[in-house]
Amino acid sequence: MIHHSQLSDAELRSKIHSQEIHFGGNKKLKIYGLLGCNAGKRMKRENRIFFISEQEAVLNNYRPCGLCMKEKYKKWKINSF
């Protein structure tokens, strides 16, 4: 898990380009999603974190985004209630 506040913009672009980062998340809401998600793009920088893999996000108790990961969100919702 990498906090956005710990990276410069150049470092972030480099990590995305080299595929070190695949998912983004909101640390307050405990939600993760795709890097291109519109909801994630509107998030405050201090709340944004990045994950190397989806497994890393799930292991840290984050749930899938209902906007960009609809099918995984539906499965999560069924299994969590």
Rosetta constraint file for C-alpha pairs under 8 A:
AtomPair CA 1 CA 49 HARMONIC 6.61 0.50
AtomPair CA 1 CA 50 HARMONIC 5.68 0.50
AtomPair CA 1 CA 51 HARMONIC 5.04 0.50
AtomPair CA 1 CA 52 HARMONIC 7.18 0.50
AtomPair CA 1 CA 56 HARMONIC 7.48 0.50
AtomPair CA 1 CA 57 HARMONIC 7.85 0.50
AtomPair CA 2 CA 6 HARMONIC 7.30 0.50
AtomPair CA 2 CA 49 HARMONIC 5.48 0.50
AtomPair CA 2 CA 50 HARMONIC 5.06 0.50
AtomPair CA 2 CA 51 HARMONIC 6.55 0.50
AtomPair CA 3 CA 7 HARMONIC 7.27 0.50
AtomPair CA 3 CA 46 HARMONIC 7.83 0.50
AtomPair CA 3 CA 48 HARMONIC 6.41 0.50
AtomPair CA 3 CA 49 HARMONIC 4.38 0.50
AtomPair CA 3 CA 50 HARMONIC 6.38 0.50
AtomPair CA 4 CA 12 HARMONIC 7.95 0.50
AtomPair CA 4 CA 45 HARMONIC 6.25 0.50
AtomPair CA 4 CA 46 HARMONIC 6.78 0.50
AtomPair CA 4 CA 47 HARMONIC 7.86 0.50
AtomPair CA 4 CA 48 HARMONIC 5.58 0.50
AtomPair CA 4 CA 49 HARMONIC 5.34 0.50
AtomPair CA 4 CA 50 HARMONIC 7.06 0.50
AtomPair CA 5 CA 45 HARMONIC 6.68 0.50
AtomPair CA 5 CA 46 HARMONIC 6.01 0.50
AtomPair CA 5 CA 48 HARMONIC 7.99 0.50
AtomPair CA 7 CA 11 HARMONIC 5.83 0.50
AtomPair CA 7 CA 12 HARMONIC 6.01 0.50
AtomPair CA 8 CA 12 HARMONIC 6.21 0.50
AtomPair CA 9 CA 13 HARMONIC 6.23 0.50
AtomPair CA 10 CA 14 HARMONIC 6.15 0.50
AtomPair CA 11 CA 15 HARMONIC 6.17 0.50
AtomPair CA 12 CA 16 HARMONIC 6.22 0.50
AtomPair CA 13 CA 17 HARMONIC 5.98 0.50
AtomPair CA 14 CA 18 HARMONIC 6.04 0.50
AtomPair CA 15 CA 19 HARMONIC 5.99 0.50
AtomPair CA 15 CA 20 HARMONIC 5.01 0.50
AtomPair CA 15 CA 21 HARMONIC 5.87 0.50
AtomPair CA 16 CA 20 HARMONIC 5.94 0.50
AtomPair CA 16 CA 21 HARMONIC 5.17 0.50
AtomPair CA 16 CA 22 HARMONIC 7.02 0.50
AtomPair CA 20 CA 52 HARMONIC 5.80 0.50
AtomPair CA 21 CA 50 HARMONIC 6.37 0.50
AtomPair CA 21 CA 51 HARMONIC 5.74 0.50
AtomPair CA 21 CA 52 HARMONIC 4.59 0.50
AtomPair CA 21 CA 53 HARMONIC 7.32 0.50
AtomPair CA 22 CA 34 HARMONIC 7.14 0.50
AtomPair CA 22 CA 35 HARMONIC 6.84 0.50
AtomPair CA 22 CA 50 HARMONIC 7.50 0.50
AtomPair CA 22 CA 51 HARMONIC 6.22 0.50
AtomPair CA 22 CA 52 HARMONIC 5.46 0.50
AtomPair CA 22 CA 53 HARMONIC 5.97 0.50
AtomPair CA 22 CA 54 HARMONIC 7.74 0.50
AtomPair CA 23 CA 32 HARMONIC 6.62 0.50
AtomPair CA 23 CA 33 HARMONIC 5.61 0.50
AtomPair CA 23 CA 34 HARMONIC 5.06 0.50
AtomPair CA 23 CA 35 HARMONIC 5.49 0.50
AtomPair CA 23 CA 50 HARMONIC 5.72 0.50
AtomPair CA 23 CA 51 HARMONIC 5.12 0.50
AtomPair CA 23 CA 52 HARMONIC 6.68 0.50
AtomPair CA 23 CA 53 HARMONIC 6.59 0.50
AtomPair CA 23 CA 54 HARMONIC 6.76 0.50
AtomPair CA 24 CA 32 HARMONIC 5.53 0.50
AtomPair CA 24 CA 33 HARMONIC 5.55 0.50
AtomPair CA 24 CA 34 HARMONIC 6.17 0.50
AtomPair CA 24 CA 35 HARMONIC 5.55 0.50
AtomPair CA 24 CA 40 HARMONIC 7.11 0.50
AtomPair CA 24 CA 48 HARMONIC 6.87 0.50
AtomPair CA 24 CA 49 HARMONIC 5.68 0.50
AtomPair CA 24 CA 50 HARMONIC 4.33 0.50
AtomPair CA 24 CA 51 HARMONIC 6.04 0.50
AtomPair CA 25 CA 30 HARMONIC 6.95 0.50
AtomPair CA 25 CA 31 HARMONIC 5.37 0.50
AtomPair CA 25 CA 32 HARMONIC 3.93 0.50
AtomPair CA 25 CA 33 HARMONIC 6.11 0.50
AtomPair CA 25 CA 40 HARMONIC 7.13 0.50
AtomPair CA 25 CA 47 HARMONIC 7.99 0.50
AtomPair CA 25 CA 48 HARMONIC 5.64 0.50
AtomPair CA 25 CA 49 HARMONIC 5.11 0.50
AtomPair CA 25 CA 50 HARMONIC 5.99 0.50
AtomPair CA 25 CA 51 HARMONIC 7.61 0.50
AtomPair CA 25 CA 62 HARMONIC 7.94 0.50
AtomPair CA 26 CA 30 HARMONIC 5.56 0.50
AtomPair CA 26 CA 31 HARMONIC 5.35 0.50
AtomPair CA 26 CA 32 HARMONIC 6.46 0.50
AtomPair CA 26 CA 40 HARMONIC 7.67 0.50
AtomPair CA 26 CA 43 HARMONIC 7.39 0.50
AtomPair CA 26 CA 47 HARMONIC 5.34 0.50
AtomPair CA 26 CA 48 HARMONIC 4.95 0.50
AtomPair CA 26 CA 49 HARMONIC 6.21 0.50
AtomPair CA 27 CA 31 HARMONIC 7.17 0.50
AtomPair CA 27 CA 47 HARMONIC 5.37 0.50
AtomPair CA 27 CA 48 HARMONIC 6.28 0.50
AtomPair CA 27 CA 49 HARMONIC 6.44 0.50
AtomPair CA 28 CA 47 HARMONIC 6.30 0.50
AtomPair CA 30 CA 61 HARMONIC 7.02 0.50
AtomPair CA 30 CA 62 HARMONIC 4.58 0.50
AtomPair CA 30 CA 63 HARMONIC 6.33 0.50
AtomPair CA 31 CA 62 HARMONIC 5.06 0.50
AtomPair CA 31 CA 63 HARMONIC 4.86 0.50
AtomPair CA 31 CA 64 HARMONIC 5.77 0.50
AtomPair CA 31 CA 65 HARMONIC 5.82 0.50
AtomPair CA 32 CA 57 HARMONIC 6.67 0.50
AtomPair CA 32 CA 62 HARMONIC 6.08 0.50
AtomPair CA 32 CA 63 HARMONIC 6.06 0.50
AtomPair CA 32 CA 64 HARMONIC 5.23 0.50
AtomPair CA 32 CA 65 HARMONIC 5.69 0.50
AtomPair CA 33 CA 37 HARMONIC 6.83 0.50
AtomPair CA 33 CA 40 HARMONIC 7.39 0.50
AtomPair CA 33 CA 64 HARMONIC 5.95 0.50
AtomPair CA 33 CA 65 HARMONIC 5.17 0.50
AtomPair CA 33 CA 68 HARMONIC 6.40 0.50
AtomPair CA 33 CA 69 HARMONIC 6.57 0.50
AtomPair CA 34 CA 40 HARMONIC 7.95 0.50
AtomPair CA 34 CA 68 HARMONIC 6.51 0.50
AtomPair CA 34 CA 69 HARMONIC 7.58 0.50
AtomPair CA 35 CA 40 HARMONIC 7.06 0.50
AtomPair CA 35 CA 41 HARMONIC 7.93 0.50
AtomPair CA 36 CA 40 HARMONIC 7.42 0.50
AtomPair CA 36 CA 41 HARMONIC 7.27 0.50
AtomPair CA 37 CA 41 HARMONIC 6.39 0.50
AtomPair CA 37 CA 67 HARMONIC 7.53 0.50
AtomPair CA 37 CA 68 HARMONIC 5.80 0.50
AtomPair CA 38 CA 42 HARMONIC 6.56 0.50
AtomPair CA 39 CA 43 HARMONIC 6.67 0.50
AtomPair CA 39 CA 67 HARMONIC 7.49 0.50
AtomPair CA 40 CA 48 HARMONIC 7.93 0.50
AtomPair CA 43 CA 47 HARMONIC 6.86 0.50
AtomPair CA 43 CA 48 HARMONIC 6.63 0.50
AtomPair CA 44 CA 48 HARMONIC 6.50 0.50
AtomPair CA 51 CA 56 HARMONIC 6.31 0.50
AtomPair CA 51 CA 57 HARMONIC 6.19 0.50
AtomPair CA 52 CA 56 HARMONIC 6.75 0.50
AtomPair CA 53 CA 57 HARMONIC 6.78 0.50
AtomPair CA 54 CA 58 HARMONIC 6.34 0.50
AtomPair CA 55 CA 59 HARMONIC 6.04 0.50
AtomPair CA 56 CA 60 HARMONIC 6.33 0.50
AtomPair CA 57 CA 61 HARMONIC 6.61 0.50
AtomPair CA 57 CA 62 HARMONIC 5.42 0.50
AtomPair CA 57 CA 63 HARMONIC 7.73 0.50
AtomPair CA 58 CA 62 HARMONIC 5.21 0.50
AtomPair CA 58 CA 63 HARMONIC 6.67 0.50
AtomPair CA 63 CA 73 HARMONIC 7.25 0.50
AtomPair CA 63 CA 76 HARMONIC 7.11 0.50
AtomPair CA 64 CA 69 HARMONIC 6.12 0.50
AtomPair CA 64 CA 70 HARMONIC 7.94 0.50
AtomPair CA 64 CA 72 HARMONIC 6.24 0.50
AtomPair CA 64 CA 73 HARMONIC 5.06 0.50
AtomPair CA 64 CA 76 HARMONIC 7.32 0.50
AtomPair CA 65 CA 69 HARMONIC 5.36 0.50
AtomPair CA 65 CA 70 HARMONIC 7.00 0.50
AtomPair CA 65 CA 73 HARMONIC 6.17 0.50
AtomPair CA 66 CA 70 HARMONIC 4.96 0.50
AtomPair CA 66 CA 73 HARMONIC 5.31 0.50
AtomPair CA 66 CA 74 HARMONIC 7.71 0.50
AtomPair CA 69 CA 73 HARMONIC 5.97 0.50
AtomPair CA 70 CA 74 HARMONIC 6.13 0.50
AtomPair CA 71 CA 75 HARMONIC 6.37 0.50
AtomPair CA 72 CA 76 HARMONIC 6.08 0.50
AtomPair CA 73 CA 77 HARMONIC 6.03 0.50
AtomPair CA 74 CA 78 HARMONIC 6.24 0.50
AtomPair CA 75 CA 79 HARMONIC 6.17 0.50
AtomPair CA 76 CA 80 HARMONIC 5.93 0.50
AtomPair CA 77 CA 81 HARMONIC 6.48 0.50
